[in-house]
Amino acid sequence: MDVNEGIDSPLVIKVSFNKFINQYKDLVEADNNFIASNAKRVLKIAEENPVLTEGFSDLRLLKDHEKNIEGILQDAFSPILTKNEIKTASVPFLNVIFNSSERFKSILEIAGDDFELQIKNMPTDQRYIIACTIILNFCYGYNINFKRPFFYEIPDANGIMRYYKILYNADFTEIIPKESAPKITEEDYAQLLDNFENIELWKEKFPPNSYDFKGFVISNIFDVTDDQSISNIKSTLIGEDKRKDEGFMEDFHEIFRSLLGLKDIKVGFSIYNKDDDTFERVYGAGMNSFLLNNLEVSNCSDALCKWSYNRLLKENKYFSISNVDKAFEKSKGHAPHVKVLKEQGIKSAIFAPIANDEGLMGILEIVSEKPQVLNSINANKLVDVMPFIVSAVERSKSEEENLIEAIIQQECTSIHQSVHWRFEQEARNYIKDEFNGKEPNFNQIAFEDIYPLFGQIDIKGSSVARNTATQLDLTIQLNALKSIMSNALTEEALPIYDQYLYQISEWLDQLNSHFQVDSEQQINAFIKQDIHPVINHLMANSSLKDEIDSYFDSVDEKLGTVYKHRKDYDETIASINKNMASLLDEKQVEAQAMYPHYFERFKTDGVEHNMYIGESLTKEDTFSSIYLYNLRLWQLQVMCEMENSYYQMQSDFPIKLDVASMILVFNQPLTISFRMDEKQFDVDGTYNARYEIVKKRVDKAYIKGTKERITQKGKISIVYSQKQDEEEYLRYVKFLQSKNYLDNDVEILELQDLQAVTGLKAIRVSVLYHKDSNDKDFYTYDDLMKEISH
């Protein structure tokens, strides 16, 4: 297998140990006999196997020369450290590892046979351009800093994802231009700096296969799960008071200097006022806005040209100006943002939108008094820090409330009322330490001996319904386009119209025969990029104008696609979630009045809820097991009421979907702690983690020895593992049968073993339904469906 086969790259890669082996030539004459002898050993291997220095692209030779390669790399992969270091030797630009330490092998073995090792944060769609920037460094001496941290995400023995940072040693690589390679000029370099995303331009300057790459890379890998690489940025941004500190902005400048590898840069901010469509100055010690300069406020349309306005405010994307003087000349001084930079002596700049799901909140401004220092290439490094800046800006809005609430929001986000007292207590300690001159610290918040309750009402077949809706919409759209192209062919017999007709028919056949996950994206891209430009051209033909107008009337303006059946699906899911969540929230008020407990719910394809109850959650020592039993019975009853409520309103939804309910019983008390990084409570300890594993997987579990899922429409499933749980819940079921909530068809079922979890059982019983809230009759699911259909 040739390593270069099927790869679009300016580099022709050959694995070679030439530069590595050359280092041993000087060691042959070393005073230390052991070092000299070892050098002779390595050189002998190289002499007997010249292909290892000449280089090769056939990956099969890695296997053929496995022992020889191990012998050459023995010093780099010390047998003494092999169980301690996480280290690999690999083919650059590809995920081909041919030598590694024992510890790395062990990490992969623990991850499992089905785990596929991939480099995260590697922009695969930009690999060609990244290779070009490396050539600029190696062959032309242009020091472009495009280094971004790369990571492996590898699960450990407990299934927990761990993060490993990769540091590359490329000292043993060579890049040699071929005779056909165009020589890069200063003008070429300046043009490339402003066109990072223009792949065609890069290919023009660096044609495919125009440079030879010989060598290999050594990767030193470090576990950074507990120490995120940009945690200093996150911690620096936390807190209103830090913005009042004179040193805050200087520290902030230093962070970005380190991040971008540039000494002479400055950072500024401006706030976006959505109501007035203006940029406003941020007030704080040392803070500045290079976009506003001396102004306190400016209309966005006055501060930006039309293109930059759309880029920042509409698209929420960054842009760079690598040479302000040239941009000023090109715009003839009419671009206001370029003009204001020039007035301040700024030569290059990056403007990045600070935006969340609700839209733009402000602008991050990075500037330099040197041209080309800031450009579209190193602007990509902001991808890693913008989430922290967005979080900080969002947080600063909430910090206008009282100080205690500010501390809680700053460290945690909003907190459920049942545990708010504990966070308030910790916030007071935080303030006290700060006033006493101590380093304030928001300590971990944990509650011991807590009983968990989990339930979900899940929408059955939601993914199938979504796919069906997608197929219907795309079929409608493609058939409309097929008609337009057929009529166009009648009007003007161009072969291209015939070819488009063929492609449309192919997509229609694929939709009917084997619809795949990525079909929707591919078809939409085909319509947008290939067909829409053609029918826009055909608009000039009066005989087709009415048909084309009718087509565009059927297409959603924002999405550019027919969005009828998918809209029905989306509105159905949203309505189900809204109504189920609303009912659950309403019932929760009653439950909290019985005894305070922690409650949270999540909207997915249905509604899930977690509840925790125990003495440590309350200020008073009033907890009794009777409150736990009461909450369990309440939960079961409410799940039956939610099922009833859903089917009473099912006919109001655009699409008819079924739901299935499940409760998970865990009879052992556990400890929960608030995870500051994920802003939520989670269980502590390896044993308790079993509860979380079951929660995530049990709704997809099968009945033992069958292919039948434990969750079924019209029934409620109660999953448990202990006999005493079975006896307890059978009492509740019997009581609810007497109240006509549940039918008499009780099943006791064993569940197929889940990963790392065995011995689960389930009580399953049919829910009794009413046609409406005034109906006094009770129905099973099948009876109800028949009654409704009459």
N, C-alpha and C positions, 0 to 999 in steps of 0.2 A: 504493500500500500504506500503510495507516494504521499508524503505529508502535505504537499501543495495541491493535491487533487481536489477540485471543486471549491477552492478558496480564492476569493477575489481580493488581491493584495498587491501593493507595489513591491513586496519582498518575495524573493524565491528562497525559501528556508532550507538550510542544510544543518543537520546535527553534526557538530564538530567539537572536538576537545583540544583543538590546536592551541589556543591561548592559554588554556589551563595547563597543558603539558609543557609548554615553553617555559613556564616558571621553574620547572625541575632542572632545566639545563644549567642554570647557575648554581643549583644546589649540589651538583655532582662533585664539585671541588670544595664542598663545605668541610670545615675542620672537624665537625662532629661526624664520626664514622657511620653512626646509625642513620643520620639525615642523608649522607652521601649514598649509602647503600640503598635506602628507600627510593631516592631519586633515580638511581640506576634501574631499580625494579620497574618503576613507572615508565621510564624511557624505553626499556626493553619491550614492554607490552605495546607501546606505541610503534616501535620499529617493526615488530612482528605483525602488527595490524594497521597498516598505513591508512586504511579507510577511516579510522577514528580521528585522524588529524586532517585528512583531505576533506572529510565531510560527506554526508549521505542524506538522501531524502526518503529512502525506503525504510519505513518504520519497522519492517521485519528484521532489519539488521540490529535493532535494539535488543531483540530477543536472542539473536544469534551470538551477539557479543556481550551478553548480560554479565558474565563472570569477569570479562576483561574490563568492562566499564566499572564494575564494583571495585576492581583492583586499582584502577586509575583514580577513582573518587574516594579511596579509603581515608585519606587525610581529611577531606571535607565532611565525610560521614563517619566520624570516629566510632568504633565499636563500643568504646567506653561510655559515650554519651547517647548512644542510639535509642536507649529507653527513656531518655530525659528530653532530648531536643525534638521539636516538631519541625521536620525539615524534608524538602524534596528537591530533586533535580528534574527539570522538565523541558519540553520543547516550547520555546516562546510563542506567544499568541494563541497557543492551543492548549487544551486540557489533557496533554499527554505526559504523564509522569512515568519516568523509567528508573528512578532510584529514590528511595525514601527511608527515613529512620523507622525503627521498630515502633516508636510511639505513634507516629502518623498512621502506620498500618493498623495498630491496635484501635485507634480512634475510628477508622473506617470500618473495621470489623464489628465494633460495637454498634455502629450505625445501622448495620444489617445489609443483607444481600440486595434488597430492593432499593437501597439508597444510591442516588446518582450524584456524584460530586460535581458541583458547579461553582464557578466564581461569581459571587454576588457583587452588584454595583459595577459590573463590567458592561459598558454600553456597547452591546454587540453590533448595533446598527452604525456605530461610529468607529469600528475597528480599523477600517481602511484609513480614515483620517488620523487616527492615533498613530498608526504605523508611519504616516507621513511626517508627523511632528517629531517622531523619534529619529527619522532620517535627517530632518533639519538640524537636530542636535548633534548627531554623530558625524554627519558629512559636511555640514556647513557652519557649524559653530553657533547657531542661533539658539539661545538658551530659553526655550519655551517651557514654562512650568505647567504641565498638564497632569501632574501626579495627583491622583485621587486614591484614598485608601480602598483597597480591595479586601474582601472578606470571604471566608467559607462559612456557611451555616450548616452545622452538623449536629444531629441529635445525639445525646448521650444515652447511657444505659436506661435511664428513666424516661426516655422519650422527650426530654427537655432540650430545646434548641440552644446550642452554644455557638458563640461567634468567635471566629479565628481571623486575626488580621494577618495579611500576607505581605512580607517585605521581600522584594526581589533584589538579587545580586546579579547584575548584568555585566560584570567585569570580564566575563569570558565569552563575549560576543564581538563579532565584527560585521560591519556593513560596508559593502563595496559597490559603487555605482557601475552599471554596465555601460558600454560605449553608447548605447542607444538612449541612456537616461538624459533628459534635458537638464542643463545646468541652471540652478536656481539663482536668480539675481535679487538685488535689494528691492527692486520694483515688484518682483514676484512675491517676495516675503511680505512686503507691506500690503499687497492685495489679499494674501491669504489670511492675514491677521483679522481682517474685517469680514471674512467669509467662512467661518468655521463649518457651517452647515451646508455649504455649496459643494457637494460631493463631485460634481462634474468638473468644477474648477480644480479641485485637488487631483483628480485623475488626469487632467490635462498637464499639470505640473509634475505629477508623479505617476506615469503610466503603469498599468499592471505589469508585474514581473520585470521591472526596470532596475532593481537593486538585488544584489546577493546578500543574504544574511547567513552567517556561519557562527555556530556556537550553541550554547545552552544556558539556562538560567538556574540558579540555586535560590530556592524560596525558604526563608526563615519565617516560621509561622508562630503566632502567639495567641493564647486564649485571652480575649479582651471582653468577655461576657460581663464582668463586674466593673469594667472601667472603660466606659465609652470614650471613643477617641476625641470627641468634641465636647466633653462634659464641661470644660472650662468656659466655653461660650455659653452654655446653658446656665451655669451658676452665675456668671457675670451679668447675665440679663435679668436675673430674678430680683425683684424688689424695687419699689418706688424710691426708697431712701438712697439706694446706690446711685441713682441718677443725680442726686443732689451733691454727691461726692465729687470734689474737683478732679480726682484721679480716675473717675469712672470712664470718661471718654478716651483718655490716654490709654488706659488698659484695653479699651475696645479697639482703638487703632492698632495696638500691638497684636491683638488676637488676629485681626485681618491681615496684618503684615506677615504673621507667621503662616496663616492659612494660604495666602497667595504667594508667599516667598518673595515679597517685595518690600523694600525698606521705605520708600518715599511715597506713601499713600495716606489719604485721609478719608474719614467716613462721616457722612452726614445723613440726616433724616428730614423728611417732611410728612406731615399728617394729611390724609385725604378726608375732606368733609363732603360726604356724599350728598347731603341736602343742598349745599350751595355749589357743588362741583368746583371746589377750590382746594389748593394746597395751603397748609398753614404751618408755621414754625413750631418745632418741638422745644419746649422750655426746659432747660436743665444746664448744669454747670458744664461749660466747654462744648455744648451742642451747637451744631451749625447746619444750615441747609445751603448747599451749593446751587440748588435749583432755584431757590428764592433769592439768594445773595442778601441784599439789604432789606428786602421786603418782609413784612409780617405775614401777609396773605396775598395770594394771586389766583385769579381764575385759571383753571387747568388749560383752557384753550389759549390763554395768553402766555402760559409758561412752556407749552409744547407745540410742536407742529402737528399737523393732522396725522401723519404716520406714527409718530411717537406717542400721541394721545391714544390712538387705537391699540398700539402695542402694549402700553402699560395698563390702560383702564379697561379696554374691552377684552383683549386676549390674556391679560395678566401674565405677560412674558417680559423678561429682561431684554435690554439691548445695550450695546457698547459703542463708544466712539474712540477709535484707537488714535486718531490724529485730529484734534479739534481744529487746528489751523486749516487743514485741508478741507474739513467738513464745512468750515465757515466760508471758504472760497467757493466751494461747490454749491452751497445754498445761497450764495451772494448776500449773506448776512440776514436772510429772512427766517431762519430757524431759530426761534427764541431761546430754546434750551442750549443750543450751540453758542449763540451770542453771549449769553450770561456766563457760560464757562470761560469763553475767551476773555471776557472782561476781568475775570478773576485770575488770569494767568494759568488756567488749567489746560493741559495738553492732551490728556486722555481720561476717559471716564466710563463708569458702568452705572446704569440705573436699573434697579431691580424692584419689582412690585412686592409689597408685603400684603399678601391676600390670603383669605381663607375661603370657605365654601360660600360665605355671604358676599364676597367681593373684595375690592381693594380697601385697605386700611391705611396705607402709607407707602412711601418710596424710600428705599435704601439707596444712598448715593455714595459711590466710591470714586475718588478722583486722584489724579497724579499730575505733577507739574512737568512730567516727561512724556513725550509722545510714544505711542505703541506699547507702553508699559501695561496698560489695561486694554484688553481686547476681547473678542468674542470667544477666544479659546480659554483663557483663564477665568472668564466669567462663568464657565461651567462648574467651577469649584463651589459656587454659591449654592448649588443643589443640596449640598450636605448640611448647610447651616441655616437655610431659610426657614425650615420648620421651627427651629428654636426661636428665631426672630419673630415669626408669626405668633408663636405661643406667648412670647414676652409682650407683644403689643396687645394681644387679647387680654392678657392678665392685667396690664396696666389700666385697662378700662374698668375692671372690677375693683381696682384698688382705690377708687374714689369713695367707697363706702367706709364704714367705721373700721378701725384698726384691727380689731380681732377678726372680723369677717375677711379683711384683706389678707391677713396671715393665713387663714384657712384656705382661701381661694388660691393664694400664691403657692401653697405647698400641696394642695390636695384636689381642688375643684369642689363643687357643691356636695354636701354631706347629708345623708338621710337623718331625719329628725331624731330617730331613736338613739343614734350614736353621736349626735352633734355635741352633747355635753362633754364627751371625752376629747374631741378636737378643740373645743373652746378651752378646756383645761390646759391642753398642751400649748395652745396659742398664748395663753396668759404666761406660762413658763418661758416661752420664747421672748415675750416682751420684757419680762423681768430680767432675764439674762442680758438682754441688749442694754437695758438701762443701767445694769450693774457693771458694764464694761466687759462682760464675758462674750465669748463667741456664741451667738445664738444658734440653737440647733433644734430642729423639729424632730423629736424622737419618734421611733417606730410606735405605732398604735396597734395593739393586739388585744383580742378577747379570747379567754380560755374557757374550756368546757361549754362549748356552744353546740346546739343541735341544729343541723341543717335540714331544710325542706326544699325540694326542687320539683317544679311542675312545668309542663308545656302543653299548649294546644297547637298542634302542628298542621299545616296545610298539606294535604296529601296530593302527590302528583304535581306539585307546583312547577318543577322543571319541565315535565312533559307538556303542561299547559302553556308554559312560556314558549317552548319550541314550536308547538302547534300554532300559536298566535303569530310567531315570527314567520313560519312557513306560509300562512295565509296572506299576511301583509306583503311579503316579497313576491308571492305568486301573482297577486293583484297588480303590483307595480310592474313586474316583468311582462305580464300579458299586455298591459297598456303600452309599454315601450315597444313590444313586439308588433303591435298594431301600427304604431307610428312609423317604425322602420319599414314595415311592409308597404305602407302607403308611400313612403319616401322613395322606395325602390321602384314603385310603379311610376312615380313622377320623374325620377332621374335614375337610370339604371347604372348606378355606381357599384363596383364590386365591394367597396368598403361597407356599404349598407348591407349587402348580402352576408358579409363576414360577421357584422354585428348581430344580424338575425340568427346566424348559426350559434354565436356565443350565448345569446339570450336563451335559445332553445336548449343548449347544453345546461345552463343554470337551472332552467325549469325542470329538466329531467333529473338533475341532482337533487333538487328540493323534494321531488316526489319519491325518489328511490333511496337516497342515503344522505339525509340532512345531517351535517356535522356541526360541531361547536363553532368552528371558525367560518362556516359558510356565510353567516349573516354579514360578518365584517368584509369578507371577500366580495360578496355581491354588491354591498353598498359602495365599496371602493371602485368596483367596475362601473357602476352606474354614475357615480360622481365624476370619476376621472375620464371615462371613455364615452359614455352615452350622453350625459348632460351637455357637454360642449357641442356635440353633433346636433342635438335637437334645438339648442339655442341658435345654432346656425340656420336650422330649418324654419325657425320662426318667421324668417323673411318671406317664406313661401305661403302665400295667402290661403291656399287650399288646405294646408296642414295647421294653420294657426289656431283654429277653433279646437281641434283635437289636442294640440299641445297645451293650449290654455286650460282645457279640461283636465289634462294630466297633472299640470302643476297645481291646480286647485285641489286635487286629491292628495297632494304631497305636503307633509308637515314642513312649514317654512324653516324652522330651526334645525330639524333633523335631516331634512333633504330626503325623506323616505316616507312611504305610506305608513301611517302610525294609527291604525284603527283597531285591529284586534289586539295588538300589543298594549295600546292605551287602555282597552277594556281589561286586559290582564293586570296591568299596573294599578289601575284604579280599584280593581277588585281586591288585590293584595293589600293596598293601602287602606281600603275601607274595612277589611277584616281586621287588620292590625289595630286600626284606630278604635273600632268598636269593642274589640276584645280587651284592649289595654284600658279603655275608658271604664268598662264594667269592672275589671280587676281593681283599678284604682279606687273606684267607688266602694267596692266591697272591703278594700283594705282599711278604709276609715273605721269600719265596724270592728275589724280584727285588732287594730291598734288600740281601740278602746277597751278590748278584753284584757290585753296584756301587751306592753310595748315590745316590739321586735324589729330587727333589721329587715328591710324589704327592698328589692330592686327587680326591675323587669326589663326585658330586651325585646325589641321587635325584629324578627328575622322573617322567615316564611311562616308566620304565626307569632305567638307570644310565649316567651319563656319567663319564669320568675324564680328568684332565689329568696329564701327567708332563713334567718338565723335567730334562734331564741335561746336565752340562757341568762343566768344571774349576773354575769360580768358585764352584760350589755346595759344593765340598769344601775341607777345610783343606789337603790334600796335593796336590801337582802330579802326580797319577797318571792323569789322564783320557786315554783313547785312543779313537779312533773305533770300535774293536772293541766297546766297551761300548755305544755307541749302536746298532750293528747288532744286538748281542745283545738289547737291550731291545726293539727293533722286532720281532724274531722272537718273543721271549717274549710280547709284546702280541698278536700275531696268533694264536699258539697258545692263549693264555688265552681270547681271544674265542671260538675254536672250542669250547673246553671249557665256557665259560659257556653257549653255545648248546645243547650236549649236555645239560648239567645241567638247563637249563630244560625241555627237552622230556621229559626223564625224569621230572620232577615235575609236568608240566602237568596230568596227570589228577587230581592232588591238589587243584587249585585249583577254587573254585566256578564260575568262568567260564573257558571255553577261549579264550585269546587267543594270538596269534602275536607273535614278536619278529623284529627285523631288526638286523643288526650292521653297523657302519661304522667305518673307521679313516681318519683324515686325516693325510696325510704332508706335512710342511713341511721342506724340505731346507736352508734357510738359517738359520744361528744368529741369535738375537735377544736383546734385553735385556728382562728382566722386573724390575719393581719392585713393592714392597709398597705398596698404596694404603691409607693410614691411614683414609680416610673409609669405604671399602667393606670393609675388613678382609680383603683378599685380594690375591694377586699378579695383575698384569696386564702385558701387553706394552707396551713403550715405542716411540714413533715412528710416523710416518704409514705407512711401508712395512710395518712389523710389524703395524699395526692390520688389515691385509688378512687376516692369519691369523685374528684374532678374528671378522671379518666372515664368512669362509668357515665357521668353526665353527658359527656361529649359523644359517646358511642352507643349508648343503650337503645336509643330510639330506632337505630338501624339493625338491632340484634334480631336474630331468627329464633323461633321456637326450636328447641333441641330436636335434631333428626329430621327437620323439615326445611323448606325454603319459604316459610310463612313468617312475615315480620310480626313482632310482638304487638306493635301499634296498628290498630285497624279502625276504619271509620265505623262510627256507631257504638264503639266500645271504649271503655277507659281501662288502662293497664296500670297496675301498681307493682313496681319492681322492687324486690327486697332480697335479703340473703339469710336472714335469721328466722327460725321457727316462731319466736315470740312476736316478730313483726307480722308474720302471717296471721297469727291468732288475733292480734290487735286489730288489723285491718279487716278481717272477716267480721268482727263485731261491728265495725263502722259500716261495712257493706250491708249487713243484716238490718241495721238501724235505718239506713237510707232506702233499703227495699221497702221497709214499712212506711216510709214517707213518699213512696212512688218516685224516687229519683233513679233507682236502678232496677234492672230486671232480675229474674231468678236464675239465669244461665251462668252461674259462677264457674270459672275454669281455674285450676291451679296448674301452672305450666313451668317447665324447666327451660332455661335459656341456653342457647349455644354459648360456649365460652368466648369471652372477648380477650383481646390481648392483655395479658397480665392480670386478668380478672376472671375468676371461676366461681361456680356455685350460685349463680343468680337464679331466682325464681320470680314468678309474676302471678298475681291475681288479675284475671281479666273478666269483665262483666259488661253487659250491654247497658247503655244509658236509655232511660225512658224519656220520650219527648212529648211536648204539646205542640199543636199546630200554631197556636198563638198564645198570648199571655192570658186570654180569657177562657181558653180551652180547658175543660176539666177531664178529658180523656187522656190516656197515656199510651204511647206508641213506641215500638222498637224502631230502629233506623229504617228497616225495610218497610214496615207498616207506614211510617211517616212519609217515605218517598212515594208509596202508592196513593196515600191519602192526598198528598199535595198535587199529584199529577192528575187527579180526577177533576 
